[in-house]
Amino acid sequence: MLKHYFSIRNGNGIAPRRSFLIYGLGGMGKTEIALKFAEDVSSQYGYVFWVDATNEDTITASLKGISSIPDAKNANIDGTPEAVLYWIASLSNQ
């Protein structure tokens, strides 16, 4: 289901930016599903970001972590959540 959802292309053969929410009780296998999917499709994407959305603090920490990857550092990302999100949004234009 995930592979199909992320493989949909528009009329120009371009895959639009998409997100997918996996939710459920702890121990149901959400992380395992996401990791397997990321592994299976990693060669098709330039970046795969992992954001812990448990709460606002974990989201902020995840985005701060993304700011430390080499490509983000090369883009002079200042580490704020807003700057990281702006940088991620700009990736489709490169």
C-alpha positions in Angstrom: 0.0 0.0 0.0 2.8 2.4 0.9 4.8 1.6 -2.3 1.8 2.3 -4.4 0.9 5.5 -2.6 4.4 6.9 -3.1 4.8 5.7 -6.7 1.8 7.7 -8.1 3.0 10.2 -10.7 1.3 13.2 -12.3 0.8 13.6 -16.1 4.4 14.7 -16.5 5.8 11.6 -14.8 6.7 13.6 -11.6 5.9 12.2 -8.2 4.4 14.9 -6.0 5.7 15.3 -2.4 3.7 13.1 -0.2 3.5 12.1 3.4 1.8 9.1 5.1 0.8 8.8 8.7 1.1 5.4 10.4 -0.6 5.3 13.8 -1.7 2.8 16.4 -1.0 1.5 19.8 2.6 0.9 21.0 4.0 -2.5 19.9 1.8 -2.9 16.9 4.7 -2.7 14.4 4.5 0.9 13.1 8.2 1.5 13.3 9.0 -1.9 11.7 6.6 -1.1 8.8 8.2 2.3 8.3 11.8 1.0 8.5 11.1 -1.8 6.0 9.4 0.7 3.6 12.3 3.1 3.9 14.8 0.4 3.2 12.9 -0.9 0.2 12.6 2.5 -1.5 15.7 4.3 -0.3 17.4 4.1 -3.8 14.4 5.9 -5.3 14.7 9.0 -3.1 17.5 11.5 -2.4 16.5 11.8 1.2 14.4 9.9 3.7 13.8 11.9 6.9 12.6 10.3 10.2 10.7 12.6 12.4 9.4 11.5 15.8 6.0 13.2 16.1 5.2 12.0 19.6 5.0 15.6 20.8 6.2 19.1 19.9 9.6 18.5 21.7 10.3 15.4 19.8 9.4 17.0 16.5 11.8 19.9 17.3 14.5 17.5 18.3 14.1 15.5 15.1 14.2 18.6 12.9 17.3 19.8 14.8 18.9 16.5 14.0 18.1 16.9 10.3 19.9 20.2 10.4 23.1 18.4 11.3 23.3 16.2 8.1 26.0 17.3 5.7 23.7 18.7 3.0 21.8 20.8 5.5 25.0 22.1 7.0 26.3 23.0 3.5 23.1 24.9 3.0 23.8 26.9 6.2 20.7 25.7 8.0 20.6 27.4 11.4 18.9 24.5 13.2 15.5 26.1 13.9 12.5 23.9 13.0 11.3 26.6 10.5 14.7 26.8 8.8 14.8 23.0 8.5 11.3 22.8 7.1 12.1 25.6 4.6 15.2 23.7 3.5 13.3 20.4 3.1 10.7 22.3 1.0 13.4 23.6 -1.2 14.8 20.2 -2.0 12.1 19.5 -4.6 13.3 22.5 -6.6 16.9 21.3 -6.9 
